[in-house]
Amino acid sequence: MRDGLEGRVGYQMKRAQHALRNEVDSALREVGMTVAQYAALSALEMAPGLSGAELARRGFVTPQTMNGILVNLENAGLVVRRSHPEHGRILRSFLSETGQELVSKAHVVVDNIERRMLEGLGREDRQRLLEALRSCAGALEAGT
């Protein structure tokens, strides 16, 4: 006999993801950005010069959506876009100084939420959870 939705791993993952997304959405709004903008700025912090297509893949959005996000970030002075030296039609994006400052503030906000979410788990349990989630995602991605 099944425990209904409460006993399903996928349901609990979605429930946790939804609760996390709601908390992060609300907290980032207070900093002045959206989750999608945070994802883009964070990716650029880790890998400056990404194209819109690369950022879209990392942010789990379409290239068209990412282009709109980048236009808004550029207009806000958070990102600078430059033509690729070899492929002029490709625009590479870089954090501005203001963008770096804002994403650093946002990291603190998101880190605090994650810390609160994981406070009931010990260090080893946190590591096992991280490894289990990577394994789950990898197994499903390998099948696509």
Rosetta silent file (secondary structure, phi, psi, omega in degrees, C-alpha in Angstrom):
SEQUENCE: MRDGLEGRVGYQMKRAQHALRNEVDSALREVGMTVAQYAALSALEMAPGLSGAELARRGFVTPQTMNGILVNLENAGLVVRRSHPEHGRILRSFLSETGQELVSKAHVVVDNIERRMLEGLGREDRQRLLEALRSCAGALEAGT
SCORE:     score description
SCORE:     0.000 S_00000001
   1 L     0.000  138.317 -179.457    0.000    0.000    0.000 S_00000001
   2 L   -88.661  158.875  178.200    1.255    3.433   -0.879 S_00000001
   3 L   -91.282   16.852 -175.783    1.387    6.444    1.411 S_00000001
   4 H    69.232 -158.168 -178.053   -0.208    8.624   -1.241 S_00000001
   5 H   -60.969  -35.444 -177.734    1.624   11.757   -2.303 S_00000001
   6 H   -58.651  -27.214 -178.624    3.280   12.168    1.091 S_00000001
   7 H   -95.558    4.903 -178.429    5.285    8.990    0.485 S_00000001
   8 L   -96.992  128.996 -178.781    6.455    9.875   -3.015 S_00000001
   9 H   -60.346  -45.849 -179.003    9.994   11.177   -3.424 S_00000001
  10 H   -59.176  -40.347  178.476    9.087   13.295   -6.450 S_00000001
  11 H   -64.014  -45.423 -179.375    6.273   14.982   -4.568 S_00000001
  12 H   -66.776  -34.830  175.731    8.515   15.792   -1.592 S_00000001
  13 H   -64.356  -44.233  179.847   11.231   17.120   -3.926 S_00000001
  14 H   -65.892  -39.790  177.886    8.701   19.362   -5.651 S_00000001
  15 H   -60.767  -46.124  178.418    7.294   20.478   -2.301 S_00000001
  16 H   -64.823  -42.609  179.718   10.777   21.417   -1.064 S_00000001
  17 H   -62.992  -41.498 -179.482   11.616   23.135   -4.351 S_00000001
  18 H   -65.249  -45.240  179.160    8.360   25.103   -4.272 S_00000001
  19 H   -63.343  -42.272  177.758    8.880   26.224   -0.665 S_00000001
  20 H   -62.709  -46.601 -178.763   12.488   27.198   -1.431 S_00000001
  21 H   -60.592  -43.056  178.957   11.468   29.089   -4.569 S_00000001
  22 H   -61.259  -44.764  179.441    8.783   31.032   -2.689 S_00000001
  23 H   -63.816  -46.248 -178.305   11.221   32.032    0.062 S_00000001
  24 H   -66.441  -42.715  177.120   13.966   33.006   -2.395 S_00000001
  25 H   -53.551  -51.328 -177.029   11.513   34.919   -4.634 S_00000001
  26 H   -63.138  -45.737 -177.658   10.294   36.973   -1.718 S_00000001
  27 H   -67.660  -39.829 -179.463   13.755   37.644   -0.279 S_00000001
  28 H   -70.421  -30.640  175.761   15.319   38.565   -3.633 S_00000001
  29 H   -58.260  -37.295  179.038   12.482   40.995   -4.388 S_00000001
  30 H   -67.788  -27.419  176.981   13.614   42.917   -1.316 S_00000001
  31 H   -83.238  -19.403  177.367   17.142   43.056   -2.782 S_00000001
  32 L   101.489   29.434  177.552   15.689   44.231   -6.100 S_00000001
  33 L  -148.719  168.226  177.246   15.963   41.207   -8.370 S_00000001
  34 L  -100.664  168.834  177.162   14.180   38.088   -9.540 S_00000001
  35 H   -62.390  -40.924  179.592   15.296   34.473   -9.217 S_00000001
  36 H   -63.413  -40.326  177.081   16.034   34.363  -12.960 S_00000001
  37 H   -65.507  -41.131  177.789   18.178   37.485  -12.674 S_00000001
  38 H   -60.793  -43.630  179.324   19.970   35.994   -9.673 S_00000001
  39 H   -60.830  -43.170 -179.786   20.659   32.810  -11.632 S_00000001
  40 H   -66.192  -47.003 -179.523   22.105   34.800  -14.534 S_00000001
  41 H   -63.726  -39.595  178.701   24.246   37.028  -12.328 S_00000001
  42 H   -64.487  -42.325  178.655   25.496   34.032  -10.333 S_00000001
  43 H   -63.334  -40.548  179.516   26.424   32.159  -13.510 S_00000001
  44 H   -69.238  -30.035  176.679   28.307   35.203  -14.823 S_00000001
  45 H   -65.622  -40.803 -178.445   30.128   35.523  -11.534 S_00000001
  46 H   -77.828  -32.436 -175.702   31.345   31.932  -11.869 S_00000001
  47 L  -142.662   78.988 -179.780   32.017   32.066  -15.625 S_00000001
  48 L   -58.211  143.950  175.591   32.364   35.606  -17.024 S_00000001
  49 L    91.724   11.454  178.524   31.703   36.009  -20.725 S_00000001
  50 E   -66.275  150.770  174.477   28.936   33.454  -21.178 S_00000001
  51 E   -82.987  167.824  177.363   26.617   33.840  -24.139 S_00000001
  52 H   -60.662  -39.005  179.665   22.871   34.199  -23.760 S_00000001
  53 H   -64.688  -41.979  178.301   22.363   30.607  -24.932 S_00000001
  54 H   -65.250  -41.634  178.187   24.804   29.303  -22.314 S_00000001
  55 H   -64.591  -38.143  178.928   23.125   31.376  -19.609 S_00000001
  56 H   -60.999  -44.942  178.735   19.704   30.105  -20.698 S_00000001
  57 H   -61.380  -43.543 -178.392   20.830   26.491  -20.275 S_00000001
  58 H   -70.819  -27.962 -178.847   22.260   27.199  -16.829 S_00000001
  59 H   -95.405    1.344  178.410   19.165   29.142  -15.772 S_00000001
  60 L    59.541   40.405  176.520   16.660   26.570  -17.100 S_00000001
  61 L  -131.481  169.900  177.827   14.930   29.119  -19.358 S_00000001
  62 L   -75.804  157.643  175.803   14.616   29.594  -23.102 S_00000001
  63 H   -57.926  -36.131  178.810   17.189   31.679  -24.982 S_00000001
  64 H   -64.261  -43.205  178.054   14.447   34.234  -25.718 S_00000001
  65 H   -63.472  -43.747 -179.920   13.610   34.558  -22.037 S_00000001
  66 H   -64.095  -36.688  177.605   17.292   34.905  -21.134 S_00000001
  67 H   -60.094  -43.149  177.018   17.725   37.608  -23.757 S_00000001
  68 H   -62.476  -40.505  177.773   14.959   39.615  -22.077 S_00000001
  69 H   -62.148  -45.354 -178.514   16.587   39.076  -18.686 S_00000001
  70 H   -65.959  -38.353  177.007   19.957   40.228  -20.034 S_00000001
  71 H   -60.395  -45.390  178.904   18.463   43.329  -21.659 S_00000001
  72 H   -63.701  -42.267  178.714   16.919   44.267  -18.300 S_00000001
  73 H   -65.212  -38.304  177.920   20.176   43.577  -16.435 S_00000001
  74 H   -67.124  -44.415  178.742   22.124   45.622  -18.975 S_00000001
  75 H   -62.966  -29.549  178.750   19.649   48.512  -18.763 S_00000001
  76 L   -83.894   -2.634  179.039   19.980   48.410  -14.962 S_00000001
  77 L    77.767   19.831 -178.134   23.764   48.662  -15.263 S_00000001
  78 L   -95.070  -20.963 -177.180   24.342   45.214  -13.735 S_00000001
  79 E  -135.232  145.325  173.022   25.727   43.535  -16.846 S_00000001
  80 E  -116.486  133.038  179.825   27.918   44.644  -19.728 S_00000001
  81 E  -114.968  136.485  179.962   27.561   42.830  -23.058 S_00000001
  82 E  -133.560  150.164  176.499   30.271   42.679  -25.705 S_00000001
  83 E   -65.759  143.400  175.504   30.535   41.003  -29.083 S_00000001
  84 L   -65.479  136.617 -176.169   32.464   37.752  -29.156 S_00000001
  85 L   -61.628  -29.462 -178.855   35.894   38.420  -30.715 S_00000001
  86 L  -103.936  -26.142 -177.728   35.526   35.599  -33.277 S_00000001
  87 L  -124.807   84.132 -171.514   31.759   35.365  -33.665 S_00000001
  88 L   -54.811  -25.098 -179.652   30.487   38.950  -33.773 S_00000001
  89 L   -78.224  -17.780  179.573   26.807   38.003  -33.595 S_00000001
  90 L   -86.789  126.888  176.998   27.306   36.292  -30.233 S_00000001
  91 E   -98.236  128.172  176.171   27.118   38.641  -27.268 S_00000001
  92 E   -98.455  141.380 -176.532   29.180   37.749  -24.216 S_00000001
  93 E  -112.940  144.358 -179.518   27.997   39.036  -20.848 S_00000001
  94 E  -137.540  146.220  174.922   30.039   40.253  -17.898 S_00000001
  95 E   -70.437  139.199  169.132   29.087   41.551  -14.458 S_00000001
  96 L   -82.962  173.223  177.122   29.543   45.256  -13.894 S_00000001
  97 H   -60.737  -42.070  178.244   30.895   46.407  -10.551 S_00000001
  98 H   -63.663  -39.747  177.541   27.332   47.206   -9.480 S_00000001
  99 H   -62.568  -40.691  178.496   26.208   43.757  -10.643 S_00000001
 100 H   -64.108  -42.293  179.020   28.950   42.125   -8.588 S_00000001
 101 H   -62.997  -43.564 -177.965   27.915   44.079   -5.496 S_00000001
 102 H   -67.646  -42.391 -179.320   24.245   43.170   -5.939 S_00000001
 103 H   -67.915  -31.800  175.788   24.865   39.462   -6.530 S_00000001
 104 H   -63.942  -42.077  175.895   27.092   39.376   -3.435 S_00000001
 105 H   -63.390  -41.459 -179.085   24.211   40.788   -1.358 S_00000001
 106 H   -65.665  -36.204  177.597   21.837   38.287   -2.925 S_00000001
 107 H   -58.275  -41.705  179.912   24.177   35.382   -2.069 S_00000001
 108 H   -61.274  -44.411  179.985   23.908   36.291    1.613 S_00000001
 109 H   -61.930  -48.431 -178.035   20.106   36.281    1.396 S_00000001
 110 H   -67.893  -41.178  177.655   19.972   32.937   -0.435 S_00000001
 111 H   -58.858  -40.551  179.240   22.609   31.364    1.839 S_00000001
 112 H   -64.271  -38.491  178.732   20.530   32.303    4.891 S_00000001
 113 H   -68.009  -45.233  178.889   17.435   30.671    3.396 S_00000001
 114 H   -62.300  -40.791  178.933   19.347   27.502    2.506 S_00000001
 115 H   -59.502  -44.396  179.337   20.865   27.396    5.985 S_00000001
 116 H   -64.583  -40.081 -179.847   17.382   27.633    7.517 S_00000001
 117 H   -62.965  -35.809 -174.080   16.076   24.940    5.158 S_00000001
 118 H   -99.029    5.259 -172.435   18.883   22.547    6.134 S_00000001
 119 L   -61.440  -22.779  178.892   19.119   23.350    9.845 S_00000001
 120 L   -83.728   -1.414 -178.979   17.573   20.011   10.828 S_00000001
 121 L  -109.811  140.373  173.421   20.294   18.070    9.002 S_00000001
 122 L   -76.143  173.048 -176.978   23.793   17.358   10.209 S_00000001
 123 H   -58.486  -45.106 -179.839   26.825   17.954    8.011 S_00000001
 124 H   -65.751  -39.739  177.977   26.985   14.347    6.781 S_00000001
 125 H   -64.440  -38.468  177.505   23.253   14.306    6.021 S_00000001
 126 H   -61.905  -43.928  179.918   23.617   17.531    4.030 S_00000001
 127 H   -65.137  -42.215  177.992   26.418   15.994    1.989 S_00000001
 128 H   -63.817  -40.277  177.936   24.407   12.809    1.386 S_00000001
 129 H   -61.537  -46.622  179.349   21.394   14.889    0.325 S_00000001
 130 H   -59.379  -46.269  179.083   23.508   16.865   -2.126 S_00000001
 131 H   -64.451  -40.068  179.461   24.998   13.683   -3.581 S_00000001
 132 H   -64.825  -42.626  179.055   21.580   12.008   -3.798 S_00000001
 133 H   -65.150  -41.231  176.927   20.061   14.999   -5.631 S_00000001
 134 H   -60.889  -42.974 -179.956   23.004   15.089   -8.073 S_00000001
 135 H   -63.658  -43.856  178.666   22.556   11.359   -8.671 S_00000001
 136 H   -60.470  -48.805 -179.972   18.788   11.723   -9.254 S_00000001
 137 H   -62.735  -44.404 -179.599   19.252   14.579  -11.718 S_00000001
 138 H   -61.010  -41.226  179.676   22.089   12.778  -13.483 S_00000001
 139 H   -63.149  -42.766  179.792   20.068    9.587  -13.884 S_00000001
 140 H   -72.514  -38.866  178.799   17.158   11.433  -15.459 S_00000001
 141 H   -66.723  -33.650  179.450   19.362   13.641  -17.647 S_00000001
 142 H   -66.514  -25.930 -178.638   21.258   10.596  -18.922 S_00000001
 143 L   -85.210   -3.402 -177.921   17.985    9.137  -20.177 S_00000001
 144 L   -96.114    0.000    0.000   17.142   12.167  -22.323 S_00000001
